[in-house]
Amino acid sequence: MNGIIDKMNCKKCKRIGSLTIRKEHVYCNDCFMTNINHKFRACIGKNKILSSNEKVLICVTGGQSSTVLMDLVFNGLSQENHKKLRISPIFLHLTGFGKKDDLKAAEIVINQCRKYNFNVYVVNICKFHLQGGNTLPNVNCLSEISNYTENDLRTNLNDILCKMTPTTKSDVETKIKHDNFIRIAKELKCNYVFTAETTTTLAVNLLSNLSIGRGSQVEDDIGFCDKRDKNIKVLRPMKDITEEELQHYIKIRDLIHISVKDIKFNSLQSVIKHFVKDLHENFPATVSTICKTADKIGCLEQTEKRCQFCKSSFNVKRNKITAVDATNFSRTMSNFLPSNNTTSTMSTLQMSTDDSTVNLSMFPFLDDHFCYCCSRNYLEGGFEDISQIVNNIVD
């Protein structure tokens, strides 16, 4: 009988529990909330990156994870002196990807920030690009958002994204958002950016990265700190919190949020997300195991030469022929008539690496302007020249 009672009691205070995590850990509401706040603060503290009173740009969407992030930041700022979270937060919400619930998401974010008395910038990403990134409206009312008409969305950005498959579109949108986080942080003189990825999100991102050819970028895309920009660090302070814990947190705090679908339907990323969630249902250690594996994956030696789109370092020291080389070789050969003359064939291959015939390659501008994945995205987008993706999408 005692064993049954113990299973119903909070593992911290031994009172009657109210919720169960990973089908085995029972908590009461108070101990659960304390534990989540500790995970959040510990993730920031153990990495020892932030200094006191740093200006931090916090990116929010109105969704589940960013709603919890905002609440955790507010709680941290409300603590007593020795426990207080010593940052100066500025909140950012990006809109303008043509989603039907853009206005609703903006309303949710603005109301959330009003509740906590936070400043928030609501920025239409298309208009921001059209104006060269010189205007950042500090939104306190919805009139400024409604002024962004549908015509603002019919820009090169959305025209390009519409040509892509759901998998590529999800990847490109993620990189565009990341680039704008950096650009806006620089304008607001913030050295750090907070994003709201959870352990569950990062587990999905890890497997997605490996499947689309971004395996060499795992440390920056999945780790606590993204250091690709020399001046701005992107931090993930919720990387130790799962989606299951978020749902309990929101229920206890009675927080209002919307359902944000960052992953495109029928994309490879959505398939991986469903796979991870289904597996996690029966094997609760799935997500944590995947993320712990990511922490052990090394990174490439950082070089000055970087991808012009995602800003990742190139793997320029490839001493062996890779699968990319083999695929590229096959693609190049298939574009020419067969020849018995070896010299002629070799000279043709040499010529095919020139920029003038780069469209014959399956991976245009690989290791010259783009990394492997961005090179494939460039090809799929149907760009006529490299300036389209470099100048029209990112600075």
N, C-alpha and C positions, 0 to 999 in steps of 0.2 A: 504493500500500500504506500509506503514511504517513497518508493521509486516512482510511482505514478504521480504523486504530489510534487516531487522534485521536478518532473518534466513539465509541470504546469506553472512552475515558479520562475520568476525573473532570475537570470543567471548572475546578475550583479547584486541586487538587494534582497533576493529571495522572497519578495512579495509575489502575489498572484500576477502572473504575466498576462499581457493583453495582445501580444503579437508574436509571430514566429518568423525568424529569418533563416533561409536555406533549409527549411524543414526540420531544424534541430535547435537553433538558438532562440530561447524564449526571453522576451524583455517586457518590462512594464513601459508605459509611455515615457515617463521621466528619464529612465535609464537609457532608453533608445535614443531620445533626443540628445542627451548628454554624449552618447557614443558617436552620433553623427557629427555633432559640433567638434568633438575631439578629432575625428578623422580629418575633417576639413582643416582645422588649425594645425594638426600634426603634419599634414602633407605640405603645407606652406613652411612650417617651422623647420622640419628636418632637412629641407633642401637649402636653407640658408641663402636664399637669393635676394629676397626683399630687404631693403633697409627701412628704417622708420620713416613714416610720413611720405612715402612714395606716392606719386600720382599714378593711379592704375585705371586703365580703360577696361571696363567690364562689359562684355558682349552678351546681349540677351535677345531672346526671340519671342518670349511670352509662353514658351513651352514648359514642359515639366522640369527639366534639369536647370534651365536658366532661372525659373521661378524660385527653385530651392536655393540656387546660388545667391540670388538677391537677398533672400531671407537670412541665409547664413552670414552674409556680409553685414547685414543690418544688426544681427545679434552680436557679431564680433565687435562692431563699433560701439555697441551699447554696454559692453562689459566694463567692470571696474578697471582701474588703471593698469594693474599688473597683468590682466588678462585681455586687455583691449587689443583689437586688431588695428594696428597703426598704419593705415593707408588712407589716401584721399581718393575715393572712388568717383569715376565719371562713367555713366552708362551709355551704351550705344546700341541702337537697334537698326539693322539694315533692312530696307524694303526695296521693291522694284524688280523682282525676278518674275513678275507676271502672275503671281499666285493669287487665287481667288480670295484668300483670307488675309491678304496683306493689310487691309485697313483694320480688320478685326484684331489682328496680332498687334498692330501699332497701338490701338486703343487699350488693349490689355497691358502692354508694357508701360504706357504713360500712366495709367491708373495705378499700376504697381509702384511706380516711382513716386507718384504723388503720395501714396500711402506711407512710404518710408521717408519722404521729403528728400529724394535724390534728384540730381540733375540728369537729364537724359537727352541725347542727340538722336533724332530719328532721321536717317539719311536715305534718300532714294538713290540706289547705287547707279542707276542709269544717268540720272541728272548730275550726280557727283562727277561721273566721267565726262559728260558733255561740258561741264563748267570747269574742267581741269582740276577738280578737287579743291576749289577755292571757297566753297560755301558749305558751312556746317550749321544748319538751323538748330538752335537749342529749343526743342519743341515743348511748349507748355499747353498747347491747345491743338485740336485736330484740324483746324482750318489750314495750317501749313502743309499737312499731309494731303488733304483733299485737292490742293492746288496742283499736285502731280497728276496730270491727266494720262489717259492711255497712250497719247501720242508720245509722251516721254519714254514709254516702254518700248516703242517701236524703233529701237536703235540698233546699231551694228551688233551690240552685245547679244540681244535676244535673237536677232536674225541668225547669228552664228550658232547659238545654242540649239536652235530648232533643227538644225541639220544633223545633230549628233544623236547617237543611240542613247538610251537612258543611262547606261553604264558610264559612258564618256561624259555625258551631261552632268551627272552627279559629281564626278571627279573634278570637272572644270569649274563648276559652281563653287565647290569647296575651296579650290585654290583662289578663285576670284574673291571670295569672302575673306580668306586669310590675307590676301594682298591688301584689301581695303582696310582691314583691321590695323595693319602696319602703317598704312598711309595716314589714316585718321589719327592714330596714336601719335604720329610725328607732328601733325598739325596741332594737336592738343598738348604737346610736350609731355606725353606720358612715356616712360621708359618700359612699362610693363603692360601686358594685356592678359586679362583673365577670360578663359572660355569655359564652357560648362560640360565638357565631355565627362561621362561617367565611366566606370570600369566596363560596363556592358557595351557602351558605345565604342570604347577603345579596342575591345576584343573584336568587335565586328570590323573596325577600321584596320586592324592588323591583318586579318585574313583577306580583307578586300585589297589592301596594299600589295600583299604577296601575289594575289591573283591577277592584278592589272599591271604589274611590273614596277611597283614602287618599293620593292623589298629593301633596297639600299637606303631608303628614307625613313625606315621604321623608327629610329631613335627620335627624330624630330617630329614625326607625325603621331607617335604613340606615347612617347615619354612625358615626364612632367614638364620639361622645358624645351621649347622650340627655339634654337639659337641661330637659325639661318640668317636672320638679319643682325648686322653688327651692333645696332643701337637699341633695337626693340626686342624684348624677350616675351614670348607667348607662353603663359603658364596654365596648367590644368589642375587647379586645386581640388577638384572633385574626382580625381582619378581613382580613389580608393572607395568610392561610394557606388553601389549598384542601383539599377533601375527599380529593383524590388524595394530597396530601402527608400528610394525617392517617393514611391507610391505611399508607403506608410507615413513618411514625413509630411507629405501634402495633406493626407487625411487627418493627421493629428493637428496640424496647424490650420487646416481649413483654408488652404491657399487656392486662389482662382488662377487657372491657366488654360491654354488651348492645346489642341493636338497639332504638333508641328511635324510635318513629314519632309525631312531633309533628304531622304533617300527616294529616288525615283522608282515608281512601280515597274516591275519587269526588268529591273537592272540587276547586274551581278551582285551589287551591294545589298539589294533587297533580299535576294535569295540567300546570301550569307547571313543576313540578319535573322531571317526566319530559322535557318539551320541552327545558329547559335542559341536562339531563344528556346527552340524545341528541345535541343540537347540539354540545355540548362534546367529545363523542367524536371527531367529525370535524374540528371547528374549535377547537383547544385554547385559543385566545385569547378564546372566547366569554364566560366568566365574568368575567375581568379587564376586558374591554371594557364589560360591563354595569355593573360596579361603578364604573369610572372615569366612566361617564356619570352615575351617581348622585351622584358627588362634585361634578359641575358644575351639578346642579339646585339652584336657589335655594330659599329658604324664604319663607313668608309673614312679613309684619311681625308680630312677637309682640305680642299684646294681653293685657289682664288677663282678658278673657272667654274661658273655656275650656270644652271639652266635659266634662260631668260624669262621663263614663265613661272615655275614653282620655286626658283631660287635655291635649288638643291645642288650640292657639289657633284661634279662629274666623276665617274669612275674612269679616270684617264690612264690608269696603269694596268690595262688588261693585257697580260702576257700570253694568254691562251685564247684560242678561238671559242667563242661563246655561241649559245643558241641564237642570239640576235644576229651574229655574223653569218651563221649558216642559213637562216631564213632570208636575210638580205641578199646573200649570194644566189640563192635559188630564185628569188624574185627578179634579180638583175638578169640572170641567165635566161629566164623565161621571156624576157622582152626582146630577145635577139634571135635571129635565125641560127640554126646549128651550123657549126663550121669545123672542118677538119684541121684548120690551121691554128695551132696552139698559140702562136705569136699574135695572130689576129684576135683570138678570143681574149687573151690577157690584156691586150691594148684596149679592147672594148670595155673590159671590166674596170680598167684604170680610168677610162673616160667617164664611166658611169658614176664615179664618185665626185665628179665636178658639180658645182652648184647649178650649171646650165642644164644638167640632166637629172637633178635631184628628185624630180617627181617620179622617176622610174623606181626609186627606192621605197621599200615598205616603211622605212624609218628616216624621213627627211631631216636633215640638219642634226642627226644624232651625234652627240659629243662635240658639236660645234656651237649650236645655239640651244638645243633642247636635250633633256634627259630622255631615256627610252620611252616612258609613258607619255610625256608631253609631245614627243615626236609623233607618236601614233595618234594622239588627239589632234595635232596639227593636220595630219593627213586626212583624218575623218571629217574635220571641219570644212574641208574644201577651200582652203585659203589660196589666194593667187600669189601672194608673196609674204615673206616673213613679217613685214611691218604691220600686217593686219592684226595678228595675234599679239605682237609685242606692244604696239602703240595703241590699238583700239581697246584692248582688254586690260593690259597692265602697263604701268609706266616703267 
